[in-house]
């Protein structure tokens, strides 16, 4: 009976890993549809190679840091319990790879290819698993401290803070250190619009992400006996709330409308196993409006050239999700309880601090040592040059 249960669990989490793996196609098409046509090939290659580098970094270093598990024993040992630990690694590796996929959207169109791969390796190998192990594996005593201070540990069921906020806040210093795309902001204060190059691709990316998100959230239970239909319905309600709020706040702008469901899904990850569906709806709606308002403010007022708006979408909406779990997860608002608003605030703030420190250290060091931006004259080196030539050729043929 135990072997059957273990085999079922292995299949369950494997299906979740496949669904989250498919989400990376969503990241690719979302970026592909947003960047200018000449940079589309670069975006596609960057997402795929980043995923491969993330897998290697997490296999050899990151998973051990987070969970104390390594895979250097014989195949017979690894295959025990139907290889459950292996497919669990696969599932969590797809989460880890979301960090560079998120960052990729913020630094698009002016970042150098090879330094970004180095950043990916360091972030997925060291920075992300440090915080992941702290919050999801009770390492370093932080969760025990939060329980003593706030009455409950930090709760993040599927990664509003551990994955999304961390990725979004790492991206912020990377975007700031890179600077805006050439010609984006004029000296006289005018802003040069760079509208999405392909709305159908952008929409396709959003749909792929939204569908895969039900594997991201529901399969975060990691074993069949812990699966909850509440997680699925809360994800659905947050998606609907985020869509409608972004549609209204964004005045029918398709770029905002298709990011609205993603904002809602980012925010509901943390408390999707605790909230009442009405709480999830409100959480998603707040996230959708927050994304539109902060994306507009960052781009137009603060001149932060975050191409896909990953800081407001993942960083801010993820942070809101961590806090919302403490609000709508409470029994007083229809939740299941067992969560503390104080712990959620402290855990979310800690995630932001780790992300800002890690992002600044990694990208600041790379900028100083090798440079992270394509030079001002538009010259390319190595992989950058090859990808640019392919992109330029494709654009000329399309125009012809």
For each residue, the residues with C-beta under 8 A, 3 or more apart:
1: 4 5
2: 5 6
3: 6 7 82
4: 1 7 8
5: 1 2 8 9 224 225
6: 2 3 9 10 81 82 84
7: 3 4 10 11 82
8: 4 5 11 12 224
9: 5 6 12 13 84 222 223 224
10: 6 7 13 14 81 82 83 84 87
11: 7 8 14 15
12: 8 9 15 16 219 222 223 224 227
13: 9 10 16 17 84 87 88 90 91 219 222 223
14: 10 11 17 18 87 90 91
15: 11 12 18 19 215 219
16: 12 13 19 20 91 215 216 218 219 220
17: 13 14 20 21 87 90 91 93 94 215 219
18: 14 15 21 22 215
19: 15 16 22 23 211 212 214 215 216 219
20: 16 17 23 24 91 94 95 98 212 215 216 219
21: 17 18 24 94
22: 18 19 25 26 208 211 212 215
23: 19 20 26 27 94 98 208 209 212 213 215 216
24: 20 21 27 28 47 48 51 94 97 98 101
25: 22 28 29 205 208
26: 22 23 29 30 204 205 206 207 208 209 210 212
27: 23 24 30 31 47 98 101 102 104 105 205 209
28: 24 25 31 32 43 44 47 48 205
29: 25 26 32 33 201 202 204 205 208
30: 26 27 33 34 105 201 202 205 206 209 308
31: 27 28 34 35 43 47 104 105 108 205 307 308
32: 28 29 35 40 43 44 198 201 202 205
33: 29 30 196 197 198 199 200 201 202 203 204 205
34: 30 31 105 108 196 197 202 255 307 308
35: 31 32 39 40 42 43 108 109 197 307
36: 39 40 109 194 197
37: 40 197 198 391 394 395 398
38: 388 391 392 395
39: 35 36 42 43 108 109 391
40: 32 35 36 37 43 44 197 198 391 394
41: 44 45 387 390 391 394
42: 35 39 45 46 109 113 384 387 388 391
43: 28 31 32 35 39 40 46 47 104 108
44: 28 32 40 41 47 48
45: 41 42 48 49 113 387
46: 42 43 49 50 104 113 116
47: 24 27 28 31 43 44 50 51 101 104
48: 24 28 44 45 51 52
49: 45 46 52 53 117
50: 46 47 53 54 97 100 101 104 116 117 120
51: 24 47 48 54 55 97 100 101
52: 48 49 55 56
53: 49 50 56 57 100 117 120 121 124
54: 50 51 57 58 93 96 97 99 100 120 121 124
55: 51 52 58 59 93 97
56: 52 53 59 60 121
57: 53 54 60 61 62 96 120 121 122 124 125
58: 54 55 61 62 63 89 92 93 96 97 124 125 129
59: 55 56 62 63 71 89 93
60: 56 57 64 125
61: 57 58 64 65 125 126 129
62: 57 58 59 65 66 96 124 125 126 128 129 132
63: 58 59 66 67 69 70 71 89 92 93 129
64: 60 61 67 68 69 70
65: 61 62 125 126 129 130 133
66: 62 63 92 129 130 132 133 136 137 139
67: 63 64 133 137
68: 64 137
69: 63 64 85 89
70: 63 64 73
71: 59 63 78 86 89
72:
73: 70 77 78
74: 77 78
75: 78 79
76: 79 80
77: 73 74 80
78: 71 73 74 75 83 85 86
79: 75 76 82 83
80: 76 77 83
81: 6 10 84 85
82: 3 6 7 10 79
83: 10 78 79 80 86 87
84: 6 9 10 13 81 87 88
85: 69 78 81 88 89
86: 71 78 83 89 90
87: 10 13 14 17 83 84 90 91
88: 13 84 85 91 92 222
89: 58 59 63 69 71 85 86 92 93
90: 13 14 17 86 87 93 94
91: 13 14 16 17 20 87 88 94 95 219 222
92: 58 63 66 88 89 95 96 132
93: 17 54 55 58 59 63 89 90 96 97
94: 17 20 21 23 24 90 91 97 98
95: 20 91 92 98 159 163 216
96: 54 57 58 62 92 93 99 124 128 129 132
97: 24 50 51 54 55 58 93 94 100 101 124
98: 20 23 24 27 94 95 101 102 163 164 167
99: 54 96 102 103 120 123 124 128 163 166 167 170
100: 50 51 53 54 97 103 104 116 119 120 123 124
101: 24 27 47 50 51 97 98 104 105 167
102: 27 98 99 105 106 164 167 168 170 171 310 314
103: 99 100 106 107 119 123 167 170 171 174 310
104: 27 31 43 46 47 50 100 101 107 108 116
105: 27 30 31 34 101 102 108 171 307 308 309 310
106: 102 103 171 172 174 175 306 307 308 309 310 311
107: 103 104 110 111 116 171 174 175 178 307
108: 31 34 35 39 43 104 105 111 307 308
109: 35 36 39 42 181 307
110: 107 178 179 181 182 373 374
111: 107 108 115 116 174 178 372 373 374
112: 115 116 371 372 373 374 381 384
113: 42 45 46 116 117 382 383 384 387
114: 117 118 382 383 384
115: 111 112 118 119 366 370 371 372
116: 46 50 100 104 107 111 112 113 119 120 372
117: 49 50 53 113 114 120 121
118: 114 115 121 122 366
119: 100 103 115 116 122 123 174 362 363 366 372
120: 50 53 54 57 99 100 116 117 123 124
121: 53 54 56 57 117 118 124 125
122: 57 118 119 125 126 127 362
123: 99 100 103 119 120 126 127 128 170 358 359 362
124: 53 54 57 58 62 96 97 99 100 120 121 127 128 129
125: 57 58 60 61 62 65 121 122 129
126: 61 62 65 122 123 129 130
127: 122 123 124 130 131 170 354 355 358 359 362
128: 62 96 99 123 124 131 132 166
129: 58 61 62 63 65 66 96 124 125 126 132 133
130: 65 66 126 127 133 134 354
131: 127 128 134 135 162 166 350 351 354 355
132: 62 66 92 96 128 129 135 136 137 162
133: 65 66 67 129 130 136 137 139 140
134: 130 131 137 139 140 142 143 350
135: 131 132 142 143 154 156 161 162 347 351
136: 66 132 133 156 162
137: 66 67 68 132 133 134
138: 143 144 153
139: 66 133 134 142
140: 133 134
141: 144 145
142: 134 135 139 145 146 154 350
143: 134 135 138 146 147 153 154
144: 138 141 147 148 153
145: 141 142 148 149
146: 142 143 149 150 152 153 154 340 343 346 347
147: 143 144 150 151 152 153 343
148: 144 145
149: 145 146 342 343 346
150: 146 147 340 342 343 346
151: 147 340 342 343
152: 146 147 155 338 339 340 343
153: 138 143 144 146 147 343
154: 135 142 143 146 161 322 343 344 346 347 348
155: 152 270 271 274 325 326 329 338 339 343 344
156: 135 136 159 160 161 162 269 270 322 325 347
157: 217 220 231 269 270 271 272 273 274 325
158: 163 216 217 220 231 269 270 272 273
159: 95 156 162 163 164 216 220 269 270
160: 156 163 164 165 266 267 268 269 270 271 317 318 319 320 321 322 325
161: 135 154 156 164 165 166 270 318 319 321 322 347 348 351
162: 131 132 135 136 156 159 165 166 351
163: 95 98 99 158 159 160 166 167 269 318
164: 98 102 159 160 161 167 168 266 269 314 315 317 318 321
165: 160 161 162 168 169 314 315 318 319 321 322 348 351 352 355
166: 99 128 131 161 162 163 169 170 318 351 354 355
167: 98 99 101 102 103 163 164 170 171 310 314 315 318 355
168: 102 164 165 171 172 310 311 312 313 314 315 316 317 318 355
169: 165 166 172 311 315 319 351 352 355 356 359
170: 99 102 103 123 127 166 167 173 174 355 356 358 359 362
171: 102 103 105 106 107 167 168 174 175 306 310 311 314 315 359
172: 106 168 169 175 176 304 306 311 315 356 359
173: 170 176 177 356 359 360 363 364
174: 103 106 107 111 119 170 171 177 178 359 363 372
175: 106 107 171 172 178 304 305 306 311
176: 172 173 179 304
177: 173 174 360 363 364 367 372
178: 107 110 111 174 175 363 372 373
179: 110 176 305 373
180: 184 185 303 304 305
181: 109 110 184 194 305 307
182: 110 376 378
183: 186 192
184: 180 181 191 192 194 303 305
185: 180 190 191 192 303 305
186: 183 189 190 191 192
187:
188:
189: 186
190: 185 186
191: 184 185 186 299 300 303
192: 183 184 185 186
193:
194: 36 181 184 307
195: 255
196: 33 34 199 202 254 255
197: 33 34 35 36 37 40 201
198: 32 33 37 40 201 202
199: 33 196 202 203 254 255
200: 33 203 204
201: 29 30 32 33 197 198 204 205
202: 29 30 32 33 34 196 198 199 205 206 254 255 258
203: 33 199 200 206 207 254 258
204: 26 29 33 200 201 207 208
205: 25 26 27 28 29 30 31 32 33 201 202 208 209
206: 26 30 202 203 209 210 258 259 261 262
207: 26 203 204 210 211
208: 22 23 25 26 29 204 205 211 212
209: 23 26 27 30 205 206 212 213 262 265
210: 26 206 207 213 239 261 262 265
211: 19 22 207 208 214
212: 19 20 22 23 26 208 209 215 216
213: 23 209 210 216 217 235 239 265
214: 19 211 217 218 232 235
215: 15 16 17 18 19 20 22 23 212 218 219
216: 16 19 20 23 95 158 159 212 213 219 220 269
217: 157 158 213 214 220 231 232 235 265 268 269 272
218: 16 214 215 221 227 228 231 232 235
219: 12 13 15 16 17 19 20 91 215 216 222
220: 16 157 158 159 216 217 231 269
221: 218 224 226 227 228 231 273
222: 9 12 13 88 91 219 226
223: 9 12 13 226 227
224: 5 8 9 12 221 227
225: 5
226: 221 222 223
227: 12 218 221 223 224 231
228: 218 221 231 232 273
229: 232 233
230: 233 234 272 273 275 277
231: 157 158 217 218 220 221 227 228 234 235 272 273
232: 214 217 218 228 229 235 236
233: 229 230 236 237 277 280
234: 230 231 237 238 268 271 272 273 275 277 279 280
235: 213 214 217 218 231 232 238 239 265 268 272 280
236: 232 233 239 240
237: 233 234 240 241 268 277 278 280 281 284
238: 234 235 241 242 264 265 267 268 272 280 281 283 284 287
239: 210 213 235 236 242 243 261 264 265 268 284
240: 236 237 243 244 261 264 281 284
241: 237 238 244 245 264 280 281 282 283 284 285 286 287 288
242: 238 239 245 246 260 261 262 263 264 265 267 284 285 287 288 291
243: 239 240 246 247 257 260 261 264 288
244: 240 241 247 248 260 285 288
245: 241 242 248 249 260 264 284 285 286 287 288 289 292
246: 242 243 249 250 256 257 259 260 261 263 288 289 291 292
247: 243 244 250 252 256 257 260 288
248: 244 245 251 289
249: 245 246 256 288 289 292 293
250: 246 247 253 255 256 257 260 292
251: 248
252: 247 257
253: 250 256 257
254: 196 199 202 203 257 258
255: 34 195 196 199 202 250 258 259
256: 246 247 249 250 253 259 260 291 292 295
257: 243 246 247 250 252 253 254 260
258: 202 203 206 254 255 261 262
259: 206 246 255 256 262 263 291 295 309 313
260: 242 243 244 245 246 247 250 256 257 263 264 288 291 292
261: 206 210 239 240 242 243 246 258 264 265 288
262: 206 209 210 242 258 259 265 266 313
263: 242 246 259 260 266 267 284 287 288 290 291 313 317
264: 238 239 240 241 242 243 245 260 261 267 268 283 284 285 287 288
265: 209 210 213 217 235 238 239 242 261 262 268 269 284
266: 160 164 262 263 269 287 313 314 317 318 321
267: 160 238 242 263 264 270 283 284 286 287 317 318 320 321 324
268: 160 217 234 235 237 238 239 264 265 271 272 275 280 283 284 287 321 324
269: 156 157 158 159 160 163 164 216 217 220 265 266 272 318 321
270: 155 156 157 158 159 160 161 267 321 322 324 325 344
271: 155 157 160 234 268 274 275 279 280 283 321 324 325 326 328 329 335 339
272: 157 158 217 230 231 234 235 238 268 269 275 280
273: 157 158 221 228 230 231 234 336
274: 155 157 271 325 328 329 335 336 337 338 339
275: 230 234 268 271 272 279 280 283 324 325 328 329 334 335
276: 279 280 328 333 334 335
277: 230 233 234 237 280 281
278: 237 281 282 334
279: 234 271 275 276 282 283 324 327 328 329 333 334 335
280: 233 234 235 237 238 241 268 271 272 275 276 277 283 284 328
281: 237 238 240 241 277 278 284 285
282: 241 278 279 285 286 328
283: 238 241 264 267 268 271 275 279 280 286 287 320 321 324 328
284: 237 238 239 240 241 242 245 263 264 265 267 268 280 281 287 288
285: 241 242 244 245 264 281 282 288 289
286: 241 245 267 282 283 289 290 320 324
287: 238 241 242 245 263 264 266 267 268 283 284 290 291 317 320 321
288: 241 242 243 244 245 246 247 249 260 261 263 264 284 285 291 292
289: 245 246 248 249 285 286 292 293
290: 263 286 287 293 294 312 316 317 320
291: 242 246 256 259 260 263 287 288 294 295 309 312 313 316 317
292: 245 246 249 250 256 260 288 289 295 296
293: 249 289 290 296 297
294: 290 291 297 298 311 312 316
295: 256 259 291 292 298 299 306 309 312 313
296: 292 293 299 300 301
297: 293 294 300 301 302
298: 294 295 301 302 304 306 309 311 312
299: 191 295 296 302 303 304 305 306 309
300: 191 296 297 303
301: 296 297 298
302: 297 298 299
303: 180 184 185 191 299 300
304: 172 175 176 180 298 299 311
305: 175 179 180 181 184 185 299
306: 106 171 172 175 295 298 299 309 310 311 312
307: 31 34 35 105 106 107 108 109 181 194
308: 30 31 34 105 106 108 313
309: 105 106 259 291 295 298 299 306 312 313
310: 102 103 105 106 167 168 171 306 313 314 315
311: 106 168 169 171 172 175 294 298 304 306 314 315 316
312: 168 290 291 294 295 298 306 309 315 316 317
313: 168 259 262 263 266 291 295 308 309 310 316 317
314: 102 164 165 167 168 171 266 310 311 317 318
315: 164 165 167 168 169 171 172 310 311 312 318 319 352 355
316: 168 290 291 294 311 312 313 319 320
317: 160 164 168 263 266 267 287 290 291 312 313 314 320 321
318: 160 161 163 164 165 166 167 168 266 267 269 314 315 321 322
319: 160 161 165 169 315 316 322 323 348 351 352
320: 160 267 283 286 287 290 316 317 323 324
321: 160 161 164 165 266 267 268 269 270 271 283 287 317 318 324 325
322: 154 156 160 161 165 270 318 319 325 326 344 347 348 351
323: 319 320 326 327 341 344 345 348
324: 267 268 270 271 275 279 283 286 320 321 327 328
325: 155 156 157 160 270 271 274 275 321 322 328 329 339 344
326: 155 271 322 323 329 330 339 340 341 342 343 344 345
327: 279 323 324 330 333 341
328: 271 274 275 276 279 280 282 283 324 325 333 334 335
329: 155 271 274 275 279 325 326 333 335 336 337 338 339
330: 326 327 333 335 337 339 341
331: 334 335 336 337
332:
333: 276 279 327 328 329 330
334: 275 276 278 279 328 331
335: 271 274 275 276 279 328 329 330 331 339
336: 273 274 329 331
337: 274 329 330 331
338: 152 155 274 329
339: 152 155 271 274 325 326 329 330 335 343 344
340: 146 150 151 152 326 343 344
341: 323 326 327 330 344 345
342: 149 150 151 326 345 346
343: 146 147 149 150 151 152 153 154 155 326 339 340 346 347
344: 154 155 270 322 323 325 326 339 340 341 347 348
345: 323 326 341 342 348 349
346: 146 149 150 154 342 343 349 350
347: 135 146 154 156 161 322 343 344 350 351
348: 154 161 165 319 322 323 344 345 351 352
349: 345 346 352 353
350: 131 134 142 346 347 353 354
351: 131 135 161 162 165 166 169 319 322 347 348 354 355
352: 165 169 315 319 348 349 355 356
353: 349 350 356 357
354: 127 130 131 166 350 351 357 358
355: 127 131 165 166 167 168 169 170 315 351 352 358 359
356: 169 170 172 173 352 353 359 360
357: 353 354 360 361
358: 123 127 170 354 355 361 362
359: 123 127 169 170 171 172 173 174 355 356 362 363
360: 173 177 356 357 363 364
361: 357 358 364 365
362: 119 122 123 127 170 358 359 365 366
363: 119 173 174 177 178 359 360 366 367 372
364: 173 177 360 361 367 368
365: 361 362 368 369
366: 115 118 119 362 363 369 370 371 372
367: 177 363 364 371 372 373
368: 364 365
369: 365 366
370: 115 366
371: 112 115 366 367 375
372: 111 112 115 116 119 174 177 178 363 366 367
373: 110 111 112 178 179 367
374: 110 111 112 378 379 380 384
375: 371 378 379
376: 182
377:
378: 182 374 375
379: 374 375
380: 374 384 385 387 388
381: 112 384 385
382: 113 114 385 386
383: 113 114 386 387
384: 42 112 113 114 374 380 381 387 388
385: 380 381 382 388 389
386: 382 383 389 390
387: 41 42 45 113 380 383 384 390 391
388: 38 42 380 384 385 391 392
389: 385 386 392 393
390: 41 386 387 393 394
391: 37 38 39 40 41 42 387 388 394 395
392: 38 388 389 395 396
393: 389 390 396 397
394: 37 40 41 390 391 397 398
395: 37 38 391 392 398 399
396: 392 393 399 400
397: 393 394 400
398: 37 394 395
399: 395 396
400: 396 397
